[in-house]
Amino acid sequence: MNSHCTQRDNARYALGLTSGFLILGGFTAFHHEMWRDEIQAWLLARDSASLFELFAHLKYEGHPGLWHLCLMPLSHITTSPIIMQAFHLFIAGTTVYLFARYAPFNRLQKFLCCFGYFALYEYAIVARNYALGLLFITLFCVLFRERYKRPLWIGGVLFLLAHTSVHALIVTIAIGFALFCEYLYLRTKQPAGLQTSPADKKWVWLSFALIGIGILTSIAQLKPPPNTGFAIDWKFDYETEHFFKVLKLISRAYLPIPKPTRHFWNSQQLEAYPLFQTLQMPLCFLLILFGVGVTCKRPTALLIYLTATLGLLAFFYVKYYGSIRHHGFLFLTFLTVAWIYRECPEIGTDAQLKTAPTDSEETRPERAFSIILTLILGCHFIGGVIAVSMDTRHIFSCGKQTAEYIKAQGMQEMPMVGDTDFAASTIVGYLEKAVIYYPRGRRFGSFIRWDSARTADVPDADVIEAAKVLSTQTSQPVLIILNRAVSAQLQERYRLINVAHFTGSTISDEEFSLYQMPAP
């Protein structure tokens, strides 16, 4: 009876927390102007004629395509990217409900986490593929207790997780490797509650096969074409400054408190304090040791934590340093093992497996861990409050405002030239326009193809010359979209009409200037 009441109370608490989350998240999303990376995924899904064409375009993206596959049906309902924001918030709300309902944390910790920086802002308001990764990590944690009773569910979830992002792929590899090692060990030890019948073993191995297929197919998607032009370098030589720069990402991921300014995104308020700068490196080592200390007696959790953490740090070092949304997977790894470690078999001093203790048998180290976790989540909550406050107060990107102005002036059907291309693509998405001309790459398009043809900067004079040629070809005036102002000399030389300027955004290179090239 008490267990039934507890489950019912947890369900009510989860529903209440999710409702509050969706209200605040909906309000923030309504005031959030999407930027180029959000719009890029939408344009790819909207303007790919088939699945084969979509995956051909995704070769330049550096991420597998599950998020884009989810967006394709939505783009057939409407060409407005607003539907993507609603769908993304639904994913985030589902994750919050599952976390609040099933995570083995107290209610304060659940509240702080769900309204923390990553859950409330980075993976809820900024509509990217990472929210799917957080959802599948949460589903994995929910199912972990019955991983040998429902192995195909675990395999299916990890298969999907591997296809959400390259960072989630690294976490998937770590989880799959740890579960494989655990199962090989348990085949000889067979602790209570983890026995598998001969029939069950077949499904366990099938689950591992599913995980492996998910990893391999995701890696196959990530292989770039020969003419890729984005993040093409690898760094395998040791450089002390770069090594410590990457290691400091631990503190950024565990303590994500942005600066309370217009340019809050990807900033770190704590690094503005000299004392924190002095203590940052020791703190990063302590945070890693803290994770190791929590999981050291439970090899499965320890293996997941170390493999995923070191794998992510290695990726940030040798390939792509990334931003806070990428670094957040370091903390998600820690939160994952904090959730599941009590369900992992424990190796005692006699090398015999022990089952996990019940909640009532919480040890003194576990109580200390709970206190420290609450403090960490408190920092996440502060970061979430700052991010939501700054996003609603300031314009995140001027792309939406610029597109609305173009529509209001009846200029949306004009031929357009846009530079810099990745910034102008934000306006294309909000205009629901098919194509504009991008001088970078010298081609028409909507989304950006990150190939070597577009890596060189284009001088303003060349952009205007491209608009002049297009105006001659179409016998129409051409709208020039730039994320910078044109000099007075160029305006006078080409008789450009100064239309409008939009400034003051969080994303500094998504402030726009509009000019009109008169018809010949």
ChimeraX attribute file (.defattr): number of C-alpha atoms within 10 A of each C-alpha:
attribute: neighborCount
match mode: 1-to-1
recipient: residues
	/A:1	6
	/A:2	7
	/A:3	8
	/A:4	9
	/A:5	10
	/A:6	11
	/A:7	14
	/A:8	13
	/A:9	13
	/A:10	16
	/A:11	17
	/A:12	14
	/A:13	17
	/A:14	22
	/A:15	18
	/A:16	14
	/A:17	21
	/A:18	25
	/A:19	15
	/A:20	14
	/A:21	23
	/A:22	21
	/A:23	11
	/A:24	15
	/A:25	23
	/A:26	18
	/A:27	14
	/A:28	22
	/A:29	25
	/A:30	14
	/A:31	17
	/A:32	22
	/A:33	25
	/A:34	25
	/A:35	25
	/A:36	24
	/A:37	17
	/A:38	19
	/A:39	24
	/A:40	23
	/A:41	26
	/A:42	27
	/A:43	28
	/A:44	24
	/A:45	29
	/A:46	26
	/A:47	18
	/A:48	16
	/A:49	11
	/A:50	11
	/A:51	13
	/A:52	10
	/A:53	13
	/A:54	19
	/A:55	19
	/A:56	13
	/A:57	18
	/A:58	22
	/A:59	21
	/A:60	22
	/A:61	21
	/A:62	18
	/A:63	23
	/A:64	25
	/A:65	24
	/A:66	18
	/A:67	22
	/A:68	25
	/A:69	16
	/A:70	14
	/A:71	22
	/A:72	22
	/A:73	12
	/A:74	19
	/A:75	19
	/A:76	10
	/A:77	9
	/A:78	13
	/A:79	20
	/A:80	15
	/A:81	22
	/A:82	16
	/A:83	16
	/A:84	22
	/A:85	21
	/A:86	17
	/A:87	15
	/A:88	25
	/A:89	24
	/A:90	17
	/A:91	17
	/A:92	27
	/A:93	25
	/A:94	16
	/A:95	24
	/A:96	28
	/A:97	21
	/A:98	19
	/A:99	24
	/A:100	27
	/A:101	24
	/A:102	19
	/A:103	19
	/A:104	16
	/A:105	17
	/A:106	11
	/A:107	16
	/A:108	11
	/A:109	22
	/A:110	22
	/A:111	22
	/A:112	22
	/A:113	25
	/A:114	26
	/A:115	27
	/A:116	25
	/A:117	29
	/A:118	27
	/A:119	23
	/A:120	30
	/A:121	25
	/A:122	22
	/A:123	24
	/A:124	28
	/A:125	29
	/A:126	22
	/A:127	26
	/A:128	25
	/A:129	22
	/A:130	24
	/A:131	26
	/A:132	23
	/A:133	29
	/A:134	23
	/A:135	21
	/A:136	22
	/A:137	24
	/A:138	24
	/A:139	20
	/A:140	22
	/A:141	24
	/A:142	20
	/A:143	19
	/A:144	20
	/A:145	16
	/A:146	15
	/A:147	19
	/A:148	21
	/A:149	18
	/A:150	16
	/A:151	21
	/A:152	20
	/A:153	18
	/A:154	26
	/A:155	26
	/A:156	17
	/A:157	21
	/A:158	30
	/A:159	27
	/A:160	22
	/A:161	31
	/A:162	29
	/A:163	28
	/A:164	25
	/A:165	25
	/A:166	22
	/A:167	24
	/A:168	28
	/A:169	27
	/A:170	22
	/A:171	28
	/A:172	27
	/A:173	21
	/A:174	22
	/A:175	23
	/A:176	22
	/A:177	18
	/A:178	19
	/A:179	19
	/A:180	16
	/A:181	14
	/A:182	17
	/A:183	17
	/A:184	10
	/A:185	11
	/A:186	16
	/A:187	13
	/A:188	8
	/A:189	13
	/A:190	13
	/A:191	14
	/A:192	10
	/A:193	11
	/A:194	18
	/A:195	15
	/A:196	16
	/A:197	8
	/A:198	8
	/A:199	8
	/A:200	15
	/A:201	15
	/A:202	12
	/A:203	18
	/A:204	22
	/A:205	16
	/A:206	15
	/A:207	24
	/A:208	22
	/A:209	15
	/A:210	20
	/A:211	26
	/A:212	20
	/A:213	15
	/A:214	24
	/A:215	22
	/A:216	16
	/A:217	14
	/A:218	24
	/A:219	17
	/A:220	12
	/A:221	19
	/A:222	20
	/A:223	14
	/A:224	17
	/A:225	11
	/A:226	10
	/A:227	12
	/A:228	19
	/A:229	17
	/A:230	16
	/A:231	11
	/A:232	12
	/A:233	10
	/A:234	11
	/A:235	13
	/A:236	10
	/A:237	8
	/A:238	10
	/A:239	11
	/A:240	9
	/A:241	9
	/A:242	15
	/A:243	15
	/A:244	13
	/A:245	15
	/A:246	19
	/A:247	20
	/A:248	19
	/A:249	24
	/A:250	24
	/A:251	24
	/A:252	25
	/A:253	22
	/A:254	22
	/A:255	24
	/A:256	30
	/A:257	27
	/A:258	25
	/A:259	20
	/A:260	17
	/A:261	17
	/A:262	18
	/A:263	18
	/A:264	20
	/A:265	21
	/A:266	15
	/A:267	18
	/A:268	19
	/A:269	18
	/A:270	18
	/A:271	17
	/A:272	11
	/A:273	9
	/A:274	10
	/A:275	10
	/A:276	13
	/A:277	13
	/A:278	11
	/A:279	10
	/A:280	20
	/A:281	18
	/A:282	11
	/A:283	16
	/A:284	19
	/A:285	14
	/A:286	14
	/A:287	16
	/A:288	16
	/A:289	13
	/A:290	15
	/A:291	20
	/A:292	18
	/A:293	15
	/A:294	18
	/A:295	24
	/A:296	17
	/A:297	17
	/A:298	23
	/A:299	18
	/A:300	25
	/A:301	32
	/A:302	21
	/A:303	22
	/A:304	25
	/A:305	28
	/A:306	18
	/A:307	20
	/A:308	26
	/A:309	23
	/A:310	15
	/A:311	18
	/A:312	23
	/A:313	22
	/A:314	17
	/A:315	19
	/A:316	23
	/A:317	23
	/A:318	16
	/A:319	15
	/A:320	16
	/A:321	18
	/A:322	14
	/A:323	14
	/A:324	18
	/A:325	17
	/A:326	20
	/A:327	23
	/A:328	23
	/A:329	24
	/A:330	24
	/A:331	18
	/A:332	23
	/A:333	25
	/A:334	23
	/A:335	19
	/A:336	18
	/A:337	23
	/A:338	22
	/A:339	20
	/A:340	20
	/A:341	23
	/A:342	19
	/A:343	19
	/A:344	23
	/A:345	22
	/A:346	22
	/A:347	15
	/A:348	11
	/A:349	8
	/A:350	6
	/A:351	8
	/A:352	11
	/A:353	18
	/A:354	14
	/A:355	15
	/A:356	14
	/A:357	12
	/A:358	9
	/A:359	9
	/A:360	6
	/A:361	9
	/A:362	10
	/A:363	11
	/A:364	9
	/A:365	11
	/A:366	12
	/A:367	11
	/A:368	11
	/A:369	17
	/A:370	16
	/A:371	13
	/A:372	13
	/A:373	16
	/A:374	19
	/A:375	15
	/A:376	17
	/A:377	25
	/A:378	20
	/A:379	20
	/A:380	27
	/A:381	26
	/A:382	18
	/A:383	26
	/A:384	26
	/A:385	19
	/A:386	20
	/A:387	29
	/A:388	23
	/A:389	14
	/A:390	22
	/A:391	25
	/A:392	16
	/A:393	14
	/A:394	18
	/A:395	22
	/A:396	26
	/A:397	28
	/A:398	27
	/A:399	29
	/A:400	21
	/A:401	17
	/A:402	26
	/A:403	20
	/A:404	15
	/A:405	16
	/A:406	20
	/A:407	13
	/A:408	10
	/A:409	9
	/A:410	10
	/A:411	15
	/A:412	18
	/A:413	12
	/A:414	17
	/A:415	18
	/A:416	23
	/A:417	27
	/A:418	25
	/A:419	23
	/A:420	21
	/A:421	25
	/A:422	24
	/A:423	25
	/A:424	29
	/A:425	29
	/A:426	28
	/A:427	29
	/A:428	26
	/A:429	29
	/A:430	22
	/A:431	22
	/A:432	17
	/A:433	16
	/A:434	15
	/A:435	18
	/A:436	23
	/A:437	22
	/A:438	27
	/A:439	23
	/A:440	20
	/A:441	20
	/A:442	12
	/A:443	13
	/A:444	16
	/A:445	19
	/A:446	27
	/A:447	29
	/A:448	24
	/A:449	22
	/A:450	21
	/A:451	18
	/A:452	14
	/A:453	14
	/A:454	20
	/A:455	13
	/A:456	9
	/A:457	11
	/A:458	15
	/A:459	10
	/A:460	16
	/A:461	15
	/A:462	11
	/A:463	22
	/A:464	23
	/A:465	14
	/A:466	19
	/A:467	26
	/A:468	21
	/A:469	13
	/A:470	20
	/A:471	21
	/A:472	15
	/A:473	11
	/A:474	13
	/A:475	12
	/A:476	16
	/A:477	20
	/A:478	27
	/A:479	26
	/A:480	28
	/A:481	27
	/A:482	24
	/A:483	24
	/A:484	18
	/A:485	16
	/A:486	17
	/A:487	10
	/A:488	10
	/A:489	9
	/A:490	13
	/A:491	18
	/A:492	10
	/A:493	9
	/A:494	14
	/A:495	13
	/A:496	20
	/A:497	15
	/A:498	16
	/A:499	12
	/A:500	13
	/A:501	17
	/A:502	18
	/A:503	19
	/A:504	16
	/A:505	20
	/A:506	22
	/A:507	19
	/A:508	15
	/A:509	17
	/A:510	27
	/A:511	25
	/A:512	27
	/A:513	19
	/A:514	22
	/A:515	22
	/A:516	22
	/A:517	23
	/A:518	18
	/A:519	14
	/A:520	12
